[in-house]
């Protein structure tokens, strides 16, 4: 069935088509085969290891991580290329973000690599839009989860690649501005924290006047006005 959205760019007139995720690119689960996962031989500094929490806490692109694999760790995993879309299927379900670096991730995350008919940013926004649907499908008796087979059954309504590109550019431009503001907020919080720490170092055993720290001025008193008809 063809679909026409109510809101779109005026130069596009073709209907959107229903497609499965495998029609838009290749998709597979991450790998972390070795047990126990706490084996110290797995870890080093060379190959970033992305966890579900890193996906959830990323605004758009994943660049931060807590652990990295060693050469031994890489042998039991897989190194995914930058621009791979990561989608969580356990713990933080249906969160998505794009790799900003080459990295590994476990089987609690699915990796999607777009083909020539899809824009990876647009597909990421599709998953954002379907998050509540996926989370509802993931609800189970013992533990919430969403597997790859369920994901392959989802129907996505997709425009042609040119319209995808324009939509993705517009929305990602907004996301990038949000990220800039978020980073500015983090810097301001750090500045505030440092300022507060300086106050904690004041030697209270010495006498000082508050005027030596702050400039204090009095406000002006506004005279009362009569509410009589003459005024």
Secondary structure, DSSP 8 states (H G I E B T S, - for coil): --B--SS--TT--S-BEEE-GGGTEEEEE-----SSTT-GGGEEEEEEEE-HHHHHT-SSEE---SEEE-HHHHHTS--B-TT-EEEE-BSSTT-EEEESS-BEE-TTEEEEEE-TT--HHHHHHHHHHTHHHHHHHH--SS--B--HHHHHH--EEE--HHHHHHHHHHHHHHHHHHHHHHHHHHHHHHHHHHHHHHHHT--TTS---GGGTS-------------STT-
